[in-house]
Every structure is written in structure tokens, then in C-alpha cells.
Amino acid sequence: MKKIILFTLASALAVTASAQSWQDALLYSENEYGGTARSIALGNALTAVGGDLGSLGINPAGSAVAGYSQITVSPALSFSVAQATSDNPELAYGDRVSTLYTRMKLPNLGMVANINTGRRHGIKRVSFGFLYNSTADYTGRMYATGINATNSFSGALASSAEGYPEGALSGSDSKYGWWNLDDFSESYGLSWRDMVAYRSGIFGTVNSRYLGLTDWDKDGKNSGVLAPLFQKYGMQTKGYKNDMLFNVGFNLSDEFYWGVNLGITILGYGQAEYWSEAPANVNEFPAIPFDSNPNARFQSLEMKRIFDAKGRGVYLKVGALWRPAGTGLRLGAAFQTPTILNLDTRSAWYGKADVTGVSLPSAQSPEWDDAYTLVSPARFNAGVAYTFGKAALLSVDYEVVNYGRNRFRSRTESNIYYSSSYFENANADIRDVLGFSHSLRAGVEVNLLPGMALRAGYSMTTGAQHNYLQWEYNPQDDKEHLMVYELSAAERAALVKHTVSAGLGFTHGAFFTDITFRYRSMPTQYFTPYEYYDYSGTDYTNKYVVTDAPYALPEICATYRRFDAILTLGMRF
């Protein structure tokens, strides 16, 4: 079975106490620079270039390079094309489904005021800038469908809840549930997902055990689904991560430039997931013996999960740029401190099932709120560029980040959820799984005609995931242990992201217009939309994933391609 490389919050399906994971840390801390149409066209290889407002987020010294003030606005369209299927069509989700999702965005808005000090040497100019720059785009939508005659989402939910009394799932027993901190150890593992599924009739009790609605038989024996099911899974993500930058830059003798950014990170992320099951052929599905109707027929079931995250953070970034007099060479470097990001999240579950002749209520959970801090890692980038007079520009950048330095922290000590040890497991997973990511960016600009420039760029970023985690059963102590394994070279190579961009720039007097098109390849994602669980002995709160037949887990293979069209309108004065 392939290593499951997740870049979604589908990890919320796991039966764990903490909602935070290494996937969350990576999602919120990775940067994918936006900027002006010019900076994006040059692959954001701007550490040693400067002058463009899109460069300020890369190197704060860039604001001092130009000898004029300027203002820009950059509206854009983002297109996400997803294709989903399964490597094992007989198991589930084998249809090949393509989905297009389009959103408008604003990757750049900014202004720089450049002030001449009147000095011939030393600090000749001082620049003050304000910039609103995109650093991540979460646009995405994916659907997967197919026929499954082996297992079901309904049956997987029943296995997750097995062992808990019905009073815990229905809410009639007040000692169970995440909200009861005094009995946290007893309720460990019980989730609102399971409670909503039970209350909406997606699974229920047969002969003192839980069975999924699709697996229901009068003898209480679960040998898989009663008949083939048409299954559907959908996931939509949206949102942004933007940096609001307050910049100051200094021009020293038209040769050395340096600058500082106070960065305010603003994050908004939303995810909606959807599961549904229905008989592939209604006539083939046997009757379900409900007490109120022994000949009830299963029609459909569905569950939804919503998740929203909002965050505010702060960091500092310092940078320098050197242009040796009499040459076209430019050298630059910048360092960004760790970002302290305060996050507030909200999630909820919804469930509904339809059976002929039986009235089943829909159910939903309360909205579950969470608040914590993520300290994301420092960044370092360096660049070299060369200008061939006014004819052309060539630039190359390198950036390195150690994502294994991400850390979750508590924002309050008011209850057990935010004790000093609450994030120990999540932070340990981050150290075990994540590591250094390296980015190489390159850009070229050629002035074809007076007032017209042709640009192209390329960037490559290696994956931050170095290892993967896997639960394994040890017969010696009859327990499951979380093991750490290194990704192979081929798996590491599959995580590399590539970006290609091209654009045109036009200048007319004080006004300029740039347009750019960008293509971004994303790593292929393999993940399971649901999992079956079991437990050892009587400790039903310590569950592990079962992959043996008939519970071989369905696997979705999702490939994303993203396109951007960016327009920048600007004025120099």
C-alpha cells in the first residue's frame, strides 16, 4: 500500500484527542509567494533585484533600490483543476473525475514613498512602504466517486464507536464527551463525528454491537456491505495567507541598500468535506429489519464536516542588497524571524440518512472552537542577479526553511486541553516527520522594445516531509506503537513542487501595466476517506486502524494543477 501523504485536514478523522497535527503546521507555515505580475513572472527571484513592490516580501531592501515612489494594485484569477481516481477501482472511488474551481484574489496591493535626503554620500534616500502581499492560496475543489462492494463509510464509523455505550453516543450519559473535562480519560477517543453518525441513524445497535446502516443484518454479523454502494467524497478548500508589511529602506551611496519589514500575517482557511453512500442498484439492496418497519429499504446517507481557521501573526524581516559600482552584478540576502501565529478554529459535523418507511432525524454537532499558537520557522534567502545594461536581467534565488522547527503552543492554561503537555505528541510528530525544504527560483527579463518587456520565471521547492508515521502492532506487549520510517528517494522526489511563469510588461510615461500567467504543479496526494478501527483487549479508547479484508481501506489519488492570471496596474511618481 502506498505511503499516505496528506496535505489536507482529513487527519481529523483519526481517533485522537488533539486536533492539531504536523499537516496543520505545514499547511499554515508554508509560503507560496504572490506579488506583482512582474515579480511573479520572474519566479519571485528578486532577492538581489529590488525596485518592484513585489520584491519587498522577499527582501526588504528592495524598496530603496528605485529612485522614485510608486503604487500598485494587482487583481488576479486563480484556477484549480483537480483529478481524482483510485489505483484500485474494484475497491472504491475508481471513477476518473475532473473538477474546476475558480476564484478571484488580490495577491498584491502596495505603495512606497521614496524620499531624497539631498546628501551626496551616505544615506542618499529613505523609503517607506506599505504592502499587502499574498503568501499562500488555498483554492481547491475535488470530488471522487465509484462503486464499492467491499466496505462502507457507515461501517467504518460503527467500528470507530465500538465499545462506547449508547448513552455516550446519544448524549444521555453526561459523563462522556469532549466537553466533560473531569472524565477526559474515559471519553478519550469519542468524537462528535461518531455521535452525529449515531444520532442520525448512519449506524446503530444490532445484538449488542454497532453496525453500519449499509451492513445491517438481523444476525449482527458484519461481513461487509449488503450490496454494492455508490460512494462519493468531496473536499473544497478556500482562503489565503497574506502578509501586511510595514517597510523602511535605506540607500547608501547608490551601492548598498538595506531594509526592515514588520510583517503582520493574516490567515483565513476554510475546508468542507462531504461523504455520501447510496445503493448502486436499489433493487439489489436487501431489506433492513427495523423494529418499526421490517422491510425498510436503505436509500442514502451523507455526512458533512466544516472547518474554518483564522489567524494573526507577527514577524520581522531584515535584508541587504549590494550593487558594486560600475558593474551589472547585484547580490542580496534576507532573514526572517519565526512567525508567532495565533489561530482560532471552528469545526462542526452534520449527518443524515434516508430509509423507506422509517423516520430518521438529521443530526449536527455543536460548533467546536479551538484556540492555540503556532510558532513557524525562520527563513533565509540569498540571491544573485546581473543586468546587461538596459537590455536584460537574469536573477537566481535560493531559500531554505526547516519546517521541523514548527511548534504548537498553548494560549491559555485555563483547562486540561491547554496544559503544558497538551501539544507534546503533535510537536513530537512535527520533529519526526518534517525537515528542511529548499527553494530555487530563477527569472529573466528582456526589453524587446522601448516600454515593452518580456519575462519568464521558474521555481522548484523540495518537500518538507522527510519521514512518515505508521501504527504497528507488537505481539510482545499486545499494543500498537507509532513507528517512524524514512521516505524513499522516489517519494521525496514526488513531493517537489514546480512553478513556471511568463509575462509581459508595458510602460507609458509614469504608468505601467504588467500581465502574467503562472502554472503550479502540486504533489499527488494519496489518502483514505475513511478508516476501520479495532482495539486490543477491553481498552476500546485505544483504537488502531485495521487494513485486513474485508476492511481494506479505499484510497483516493488526487492530482491538482493550478493556474493564475495576474494583472498589475501601477504608477511611478
C-alpha positions as CSV (number, residue, x, y, z in Angstrom):
1,M,0.0,0.0,0.0
2,K,1.3,3.5,-0.9
3,K,2.5,5.8,1.8
4,I,-0.4,8.2,2.5
5,I,1.0,11.7,2.1
6,L,-1.7,14.1,3.3
7,F,-1.8,17.8,2.7
8,T,-5.3,18.2,4.0
9,L,-7.0,18.3,7.3
10,A,-8.6,14.9,6.7
11,S,-6.4,13.8,9.7
12,A,-9.4,15.0,11.8
13,L,-10.9,11.5,11.0
14,A,-8.2,10.0,13.3
15,V,-9.3,9.0,16.8
16,T,-7.1,11.3,18.7
17,A,-7.5,13.9,21.4
18,S,-5.6,16.7,19.7
19,A,-7.0,18.3,16.6
20,Q,-3.5,19.7,15.7
21,S,-1.2,17.7,13.5
22,W,2.0,18.0,11.5
23,Q,-0.1,18.5,8.4
24,D,-1.8,21.5,10.0
25,A,1.6,23.0,11.0
26,L,2.9,22.6,7.4
27,L,-0.3,24.0,5.9
28,Y,-0.2,27.2,7.9
29,S,3.6,27.8,7.7
30,E,4.4,27.1,4.1
31,N,4.8,30.1,1.8
32,E,3.9,30.4,-1.8
33,Y,4.8,33.9,-2.7
34,G,2.4,36.1,-4.6
35,G,3.3,39.7,-5.5
36,T,3.0,41.9,-8.6
37,A,2.6,40.5,-12.1
38,R,6.3,41.3,-12.7
39,S,7.6,39.6,-9.6
40,I,5.5,36.5,-10.3
41,A,6.7,36.5,-13.9
42,L,10.3,36.5,-12.7
43,G,9.6,33.5,-10.5
44,N,9.9,35.8,-7.4
45,A,13.7,35.5,-7.8
46,L,14.0,39.1,-6.5
47,T,16.4,38.9,-3.5
48,A,19.1,40.7,-5.5
49,V,16.9,42.7,-7.8
50,G,14.6,45.1,-5.8
51,G,12.8,48.1,-7.2
52,D,9.5,46.2,-7.7
53,L,6.8,46.3,-4.9
54,G,6.5,42.5,-5.2
55,S,10.1,42.2,-4.1
56,L,9.6,43.7,-0.6
57,G,8.3,40.5,0.8
58,I,11.4,38.7,-0.4
59,N,14.0,41.3,0.5
60,P,13.0,44.4,2.5
61,A,16.0,46.3,1.0
62,G,14.2,46.2,-2.4
63,S,12.2,49.3,-1.6
64,A,15.3,51.5,-1.5
65,V,16.6,50.5,-4.9
66,A,14.2,52.5,-7.1
67,G,14.8,56.3,-7.1
68,Y,11.1,57.1,-7.2
69,S,7.8,56.5,-5.4
70,Q,5.3,54.0,-6.7
71,I,1.9,52.5,-6.1
72,T,0.5,49.2,-7.5
73,V,-2.7,47.1,-7.4
74,S,-2.7,43.5,-8.7
75,P,-6.1,41.7,-9.1
76,A,-5.9,38.1,-10.2
77,L,-7.9,34.9,-11.1
78,S,-6.9,31.6,-9.6
79,F,-7.9,28.3,-11.3
80,S,-7.7,24.9,-9.6
81,V,-8.1,21.8,-11.7
82,A,-8.3,18.5,-9.7
83,Q,-8.5,15.0,-11.0
84,A,-9.4,12.1,-8.6
85,T,-9.5,8.4,-9.0
86,S,-8.3,5.2,-7.3
87,D,-5.5,2.9,-8.1
88,N,-7.8,0.0,-7.2
89,P,-11.2,0.7,-8.9
90,E,-12.7,-2.5,-7.6
91,L,-12.3,-1.3,-4.0
92,A,-13.9,2.2,-4.3
93,Y,-13.7,5.7,-5.9
94,G,-12.5,4.3,-9.2
95,D,-14.2,6.8,-11.5
96,R,-12.0,9.4,-13.0
97,V,-13.5,12.8,-12.0
98,S,-12.1,16.2,-13.0
99,T,-13.2,19.4,-11.2
100,L,-12.5,23.0,-12.0
101,Y,-12.7,25.7,-9.3
102,T,-12.1,29.4,-9.9
103,R,-11.7,32.3,-7.5
104,M,-10.7,36.0,-7.7
105,K,-8.0,37.2,-5.4
106,L,-5.7,40.2,-4.7
107,P,-2.1,39.0,-4.5
108,N,-0.6,42.5,-4.2
109,L,-1.5,46.0,-3.1
110,G,1.1,48.5,-2.1
111,M,2.8,51.8,-2.0
112,V,6.4,53.1,-1.5
113,A,7.3,56.7,-0.8
114,N,11.0,57.4,-1.7
115,I,12.5,60.5,-0.1
116,N,15.7,62.2,-1.3
117,T,17.8,63.3,1.7
118,G,19.9,65.6,-0.5
119,R,23.2,64.0,0.5
120,R,25.8,63.1,-2.0
121,H,27.2,60.2,0.2
122,G,25.9,58.0,3.0
123,I,22.1,57.8,3.3
124,K,21.0,59.4,0.0
125,R,17.4,58.1,0.0
126,V,15.0,56.7,2.6
127,S,11.9,54.7,1.5
128,F,8.8,54.0,3.5
129,G,6.5,51.3,2.2
130,F,3.2,49.6,2.9
131,L,2.4,46.3,1.2
132,Y,-0.3,43.7,1.2
133,N,1.2,40.6,-0.3
134,S,-0.1,37.1,-0.8
135,T,2.0,34.2,0.7
136,A,-0.5,31.3,0.2
137,D,-3.6,30.5,-1.8
138,Y,-5.8,27.7,-0.6
139,T,-8.1,27.4,-3.6
140,G,-9.1,23.9,-4.3
141,R,-12.0,21.6,-5.0
142,M,-12.1,17.8,-5.6
143,Y,-14.7,15.1,-6.0
144,A,-14.2,11.3,-6.1
145,T,-16.8,8.7,-6.9
146,G,-17.1,5.0,-7.6
147,I,-18.7,1.6,-6.7
148,N,-17.7,-0.3,-3.6
149,A,-18.9,-3.8,-2.8
150,T,-16.4,-4.4,0.0
151,N,-16.9,-1.9,2.8
152,S,-18.5,1.4,3.6
153,F,-18.2,4.7,5.4
154,S,-21.1,3.8,7.6
155,G,-19.4,0.6,8.7
156,A,-16.2,2.4,9.4
157,L,-18.0,4.9,11.7
158,A,-19.5,2.0,13.6
159,S,-16.1,0.5,14.2
160,S,-14.8,3.8,15.5
161,A,-17.6,4.0,18.1
162,E,-17.5,0.3,19.1
163,G,-17.0,-0.1,22.8
164,Y,-18.7,3.1,23.9
165,P,-22.2,2.7,25.5
166,E,-25.2,4.1,23.6
167,G,-25.6,6.7,26.3
168,A,-22.3,8.2,25.3
169,L,-23.3,8.4,21.7
170,S,-26.8,9.7,22.3
171,G,-25.7,12.3,24.9
172,S,-28.0,10.8,27.6
173,D,-24.9,9.8,29.6
174,S,-23.3,13.1,30.7
175,K,-20.0,11.7,31.8
176,Y,-19.0,11.1,28.2
177,G,-18.0,13.7,25.6
178,W,-15.2,16.2,24.9
179,W,-16.9,18.8,27.0
180,N,-16.6,16.9,30.3
181,L,-13.1,17.5,31.4
182,D,-13.3,15.6,34.7
183,D,-13.8,12.4,32.8
184,F,-11.4,13.2,30.0
185,S,-9.6,9.9,30.3
186,E,-12.8,7.9,29.9
187,S,-14.0,9.9,26.9
188,Y,-10.7,9.8,25.1
189,G,-11.3,8.8,21.5
190,L,-15.1,9.6,21.4
191,S,-15.7,12.2,18.7
192,W,-18.6,14.3,17.6
193,R,-18.3,12.6,14.2
194,D,-19.3,9.3,15.8
195,M,-22.0,10.9,17.9
196,V,-23.6,12.7,14.9
197,A,-23.5,9.5,12.9
198,Y,-25.2,7.5,15.6
199,R,-27.9,10.2,16.3
200,S,-28.7,10.4,12.6
201,G,-29.0,6.6,12.2
202,I,-26.0,6.1,10.0
203,F,-25.1,3.3,12.3
204,G,-26.9,1.7,15.2
205,T,-27.1,-1.3,17.5
206,V,-27.8,-4.9,16.5
207,N,-27.3,-7.7,19.0
208,S,-25.3,-5.5,21.4
209,R,-22.8,-4.3,18.8
210,Y,-22.7,-1.4,16.3
211,L,-23.3,-2.0,12.7
212,G,-23.4,0.5,9.8
213,L,-26.7,1.1,8.1
214,T,-25.2,-0.4,4.9
215,D,-24.0,-3.5,6.7
216,W,-27.2,-4.2,8.8
217,D,-28.3,-7.8,9.0
218,K,-30.5,-9.5,11.6
219,D,-27.8,-11.8,12.9
220,G,-25.5,-8.9,13.8
221,K,-22.6,-10.3,11.7
222,N,-20.6,-7.8,9.7
223,S,-19.0,-9.4,6.7
224,G,-19.0,-6.2,4.6
225,V,-21.7,-4.3,2.8
226,L,-25.0,-5.9,1.9
227,A,-24.8,-4.9,-1.7
228,P,-22.6,-2.6,-3.9
229,L,-22.7,1.0,-3.0
230,F,-22.2,4.2,-5.0
231,Q,-19.8,6.3,-2.9
232,K,-18.9,10.0,-3.2
233,Y,-16.3,12.0,-1.4
234,G,-15.8,15.8,-1.9
235,M,-13.5,18.3,-0.5
236,Q,-13.3,22.1,-1.1
237,T,-10.7,24.4,0.3
238,K,-10.6,28.2,0.1
239,G,-8.8,31.1,1.7
240,Y,-5.5,32.9,1.8
241,K,-2.5,33.8,3.8
242,N,-1.4,37.4,3.3
243,D,1.3,39.5,4.8
244,M,0.8,43.1,5.7
245,L,4.2,44.7,5.6
246,F,5.4,48.0,7.0
247,N,8.8,48.7,5.4
248,V,11.6,51.1,5.8
249,G,14.6,51.0,3.4
250,F,17.9,53.0,3.1
251,N,20.0,53.8,0.1
252,L,23.7,54.1,1.0
253,S,25.7,55.9,-1.8
254,D,23.7,54.1,-4.6
255,E,25.7,51.0,-3.9
256,F,24.5,49.4,-0.7
257,Y,20.8,49.0,0.4
258,W,19.2,47.6,3.4
259,G,15.7,47.4,4.8
260,V,13.4,46.1,7.6
261,N,9.9,44.7,7.5
262,L,7.4,44.5,10.3
263,G,5.2,41.7,9.0
264,I,1.6,41.1,10.1
265,T,0.4,37.7,8.8
266,I,-3.3,37.4,8.2
267,L,-4.6,33.9,7.6
268,G,-8.1,32.6,6.6
269,Y,-8.6,29.0,5.7
270,G,-11.8,27.0,5.1
271,Q,-12.4,23.4,4.3
272,A,-15.6,21.5,3.7
273,E,-15.7,17.7,3.4
274,Y,-18.6,15.6,2.2
275,W,-19.3,11.8,2.3
276,S,-22.3,10.0,0.8
277,E,-23.4,6.5,0.1
278,A,-26.4,5.0,-1.8
279,P,-27.2,1.6,-3.3
280,A,-25.7,1.2,-6.7
281,N,-28.8,-0.7,-7.6
282,V,-31.8,-0.2,-5.3
283,N,-33.4,-3.5,-6.3
284,E,-30.3,-5.4,-5.2
285,F,-30.2,-4.0,-1.7
286,P,-31.9,-6.3,0.8
287,A,-34.5,-5.1,3.3
288,I,-33.2,-3.8,6.7
289,P,-35.2,-5.2,9.6
290,F,-36.0,-2.1,11.6
291,D,-38.5,-2.6,14.6
292,S,-40.9,-0.1,13.1
293,N,-40.6,-1.5,9.6
294,P,-39.1,-4.9,8.9
295,N,-39.0,-4.3,5.2
296,A,-37.2,-0.9,5.3
297,R,-35.0,-0.1,2.3
298,F,-31.8,1.9,2.5
299,Q,-31.8,4.9,0.2
300,S,-28.9,7.1,1.1
301,L,-26.7,8.7,3.8
302,E,-24.5,11.7,3.9
303,M,-22.1,13.4,6.3
304,K,-20.5,16.8,6.1
305,R,-17.7,18.4,8.0
306,I,-16.8,22.1,8.0
307,F,-13.6,23.6,9.3
308,D,-12.5,27.2,9.5
309,A,-9.3,28.7,10.7
310,K,-8.4,32.4,11.2
311,G,-5.0,33.6,12.3
312,R,-3.0,36.7,13.1
313,G,0.8,36.6,13.4
314,V,3.8,38.8,13.6
315,Y,7.5,38.6,12.5
316,L,10.5,40.8,11.5
317,K,12.5,40.5,8.3
318,V,15.8,42.2,7.6
319,G,17.6,42.3,4.2
320,A,20.5,43.8,2.3
321,L,21.4,44.3,-1.3
322,W,24.8,45.3,-2.8
323,R,25.3,46.7,-6.3
324,P,29.1,47.1,-6.9
325,A,29.7,50.4,-8.8
326,G,30.5,50.1,-12.4
327,T,29.1,46.5,-12.8
328,G,25.8,44.9,-13.5
329,L,26.2,42.5,-10.6
330,R,23.8,42.5,-7.7
331,L,23.9,40.4,-4.5
332,G,21.2,40.2,-1.9
333,A,20.3,38.3,1.3
334,A,17.4,38.4,3.8
335,F,16.5,36.7,7.1
336,Q,13.0,36.4,8.5
337,T,12.4,35.6,12.2
338,P,9.9,32.9,13.3
339,T,6.3,33.9,13.0
340,I,4.1,33.8,16.1
341,L,0.7,33.0,14.7
342,N,-2.4,32.9,17.0
343,L,-5.0,30.6,15.5
344,D,-8.8,30.3,16.2
345,T,-10.5,27.3,14.6
346,R,-14.1,26.2,14.3
347,S,-15.5,22.8,13.2
348,A,-18.8,21.0,13.1
349,W,-20.3,17.8,11.8
350,Y,-23.7,17.1,10.1
351,G,-25.3,13.8,9.4
352,K,-28.4,12.5,7.6
353,A,-29.8,9.1,6.5
354,D,-32.9,8.1,4.5
355,V,-34.6,4.8,4.8
356,T,-38.0,3.9,3.4
357,G,-40.8,3.7,5.9
358,V,-38.6,4.8,8.8
359,S,-38.3,8.4,10.1
360,L,-34.6,9.1,10.9
361,P,-33.7,12.5,12.3
362,S,-30.8,14.5,10.9
363,A,-28.2,15.5,13.4
364,Q,-25.4,18.0,13.9
365,S,-22.8,18.7,16.4
366,P,-22.2,22.0,18.3
367,E,-19.6,24.2,16.7
368,W,-16.3,23.1,18.3
369,D,-14.0,26.1,18.9
370,D,-10.3,25.9,19.5
371,A,-7.5,28.5,20.1
372,Y,-3.8,28.0,20.1
373,T,-0.5,29.4,18.8
374,L,1.8,28.1,16.1
375,V,5.4,29.3,16.0
376,S,6.5,28.8,12.4
377,P,10.2,28.6,11.5
378,A,12.7,31.2,10.4
379,R,13.6,31.7,6.8
380,F,16.8,32.6,5.0
381,N,17.2,33.6,1.3
382,A,20.0,34.8,-0.8
383,G,20.2,35.9,-4.5
384,V,22.5,37.0,-7.3
385,A,21.4,38.9,-10.3
386,Y,23.1,40.5,-13.3
387,T,21.8,43.3,-15.5
388,F,23.0,43.6,-19.1
389,G,22.7,47.4,-19.3
390,K,19.0,48.2,-20.1
391,A,18.7,45.2,-22.4
392,A,18.1,42.3,-20.0
393,L,18.1,40.9,-16.4
394,L,19.0,37.5,-15.1
395,S,18.3,36.5,-11.5
396,V,18.6,33.4,-9.3
397,D,17.4,32.9,-5.7
398,Y,17.8,30.3,-3.0
399,E,15.7,29.9,0.1
400,V,15.8,27.4,3.0
401,V,13.3,26.7,5.8
402,N,13.4,24.0,8.5
403,Y,9.8,23.1,8.9
404,G,10.7,20.6,11.7
405,R,11.0,23.7,13.9
406,N,7.3,24.3,13.8
407,R,5.8,24.3,17.3
408,F,2.3,24.4,18.7
409,R,1.9,26.3,22.0
410,S,-1.0,27.0,24.4
411,R,-2.7,30.3,24.6
412,T,-4.3,29.7,28.0
413,E,-3.8,27.4,30.9
414,S,-7.4,27.5,32.0
415,N,-8.2,23.8,31.5
416,I,-6.8,20.4,30.7
417,Y,-6.8,21.0,27.0
418,Y,-4.1,23.6,27.3
419,S,-1.8,22.0,29.9
420,S,1.9,22.2,29.2
421,S,1.8,18.6,27.8
422,Y,-1.2,19.0,25.5
423,F,0.8,19.5,22.4
424,E,3.7,17.1,23.2
425,N,2.5,14.4,20.8
426,A,1.8,16.9,17.9
427,N,5.2,18.6,18.3
428,A,6.9,15.2,18.5
429,D,5.3,14.3,15.2
430,I,6.5,17.5,13.7
431,R,10.1,16.8,14.7
432,D,9.8,13.2,13.4
433,V,8.1,13.9,10.0
434,L,9.2,17.4,8.8
435,G,12.6,18.8,8.0
436,F,14.4,21.2,5.7
437,S,12.8,22.5,2.5
438,H,14.9,24.1,-0.2
439,S,13.7,26.5,-2.9
440,L,15.5,27.5,-6.1
441,R,14.0,30.4,-8.1
442,A,15.1,31.9,-11.4
443,G,13.9,34.7,-13.6
444,V,14.8,36.5,-16.8
445,E,13.6,39.8,-18.3
446,V,14.3,41.1,-21.8
447,N,13.4,44.5,-23.0
448,L,12.2,43.9,-26.5
449,L,11.2,47.4,-27.4
450,P,11.2,50.7,-25.5
451,G,8.4,50.4,-23.0
452,M,7.9,46.7,-23.5
453,A,9.5,43.8,-21.6
454,L,9.2,40.0,-21.9
455,R,9.6,38.0,-18.7
456,A,9.8,34.3,-17.7
457,G,10.4,32.5,-14.4
458,Y,10.8,29.1,-12.8
459,S,10.9,27.8,-9.2
460,M,11.4,24.4,-7.6
461,T,10.7,23.7,-4.0
462,T,11.5,20.4,-2.3
463,G,9.1,18.8,0.1
464,A,9.2,19.4,3.8
465,Q,8.1,15.9,4.7
466,H,11.1,13.6,5.2
467,N,9.5,10.7,7.1
468,Y,6.1,9.1,7.6
469,L,4.4,7.7,10.6
470,Q,2.7,4.3,10.8
471,W,1.0,2.4,13.6
472,E,2.2,-1.2,14.0
473,Y,1.1,-3.9,16.3
474,N,3.6,-5.5,18.6
475,P,2.5,-9.0,19.8
476,Q,5.1,-9.0,22.6
477,D,3.2,-6.3,24.6
478,D,-0.1,-6.6,22.7
479,K,0.0,-2.9,21.8
480,E,0.1,-0.6,18.8
481,H,3.2,1.6,18.5
482,L,3.7,4.6,16.3
483,M,6.8,4.0,14.1
484,V,8.8,6.5,12.1
485,Y,10.1,5.5,8.7
486,E,12.1,7.5,6.2
487,L,10.6,8.3,2.8
488,S,12.4,6.8,-0.2
489,A,14.2,9.0,-2.7
490,A,11.4,8.4,-5.2
491,E,8.8,9.5,-2.6
492,R,10.8,12.6,-1.7
493,A,11.1,13.5,-5.4
494,A,7.3,13.1,-5.8
495,L,6.8,15.9,-3.2
496,V,8.8,18.5,-5.2
497,K,6.7,21.5,-6.4
498,H,7.4,23.2,-9.8
499,T,6.2,26.6,-10.9
500,V,6.5,28.1,-14.4
501,S,5.5,31.7,-15.2
502,A,5.7,34.1,-18.2
503,G,4.5,37.7,-18.7
504,L,4.7,41.0,-20.5
505,G,5.2,44.5,-19.2
506,F,4.3,47.8,-20.7
507,T,5.4,51.3,-19.6
508,H,3.9,54.6,-20.8
509,G,5.3,57.6,-19.0
510,A,4.5,57.3,-15.3
511,F,2.1,54.5,-15.7
512,F,2.9,50.8,-16.2
513,T,0.8,47.6,-16.8
514,D,2.0,44.1,-16.4
515,I,0.3,40.8,-17.1
516,T,1.5,37.3,-16.1
517,F,0.3,33.7,-16.4
518,R,1.6,31.1,-13.9
519,Y,1.3,27.3,-13.7
520,R,1.9,25.5,-10.4
521,S,2.2,21.7,-10.2
522,M,1.3,20.1,-6.9
523,P,2.4,16.8,-5.4
524,T,0.0,13.9,-6.0
525,Q,-2.0,13.2,-2.8
526,Y,-3.0,9.7,-1.6
527,F,-5.4,9.5,1.3
528,T,-8.3,7.4,2.7
529,P,-11.7,9.0,3.0
530,Y,-12.4,6.7,6.0
531,E,-10.8,4.0,8.1
532,Y,-11.8,0.9,10.1
533,Y,-10.8,0.6,13.7
534,D,-10.3,-2.1,16.3
535,Y,-8.8,-2.3,19.8
536,S,-6.9,-4.8,21.9
537,G,-8.5,-6.4,25.0
538,T,-11.0,-4.2,26.7
539,D,-9.3,-0.9,26.1
540,Y,-11.7,0.5,23.5
541,T,-10.4,4.0,24.0
542,N,-7.1,3.0,22.4
543,K,-8.0,2.1,18.9
544,Y,-5.9,1.3,15.8
545,V,-6.5,1.2,12.1
546,V,-7.4,-2.2,10.6
547,T,-6.5,-2.8,7.0
548,D,-7.2,-6.6,6.6
549,A,-10.0,-7.8,4.4
550,P,-12.9,-7.1,4.2
551,Y,-11.7,-3.8,5.6
552,A,-9.0,-3.0,3.0
553,L,-9.1,0.8,3.0
554,P,-10.2,2.7,-0.1
555,E,-7.6,5.1,-1.3
556,I,-8.1,8.2,-3.4
557,C,-5.4,9.5,-5.7
558,A,-5.8,13.3,-6.2
559,T,-3.8,15.4,-8.6
560,Y,-4.1,19.2,-8.6
561,R,-2.9,21.7,-11.2
562,R,-3.2,25.4,-10.5
563,F,-3.2,28.3,-12.9
564,D,-3.1,32.1,-12.2
565,A,-3.7,35.1,-14.3
566,I,-2.3,38.3,-12.7
567,L,-2.7,41.9,-13.8
568,T,-0.8,44.8,-12.2
569,L,-1.7,48.4,-12.7
570,G,0.9,50.9,-11.3
571,M,2.1,54.4,-11.3
572,R,5.5,55.9,-10.5
573,F,5.9,59.5,-9.2
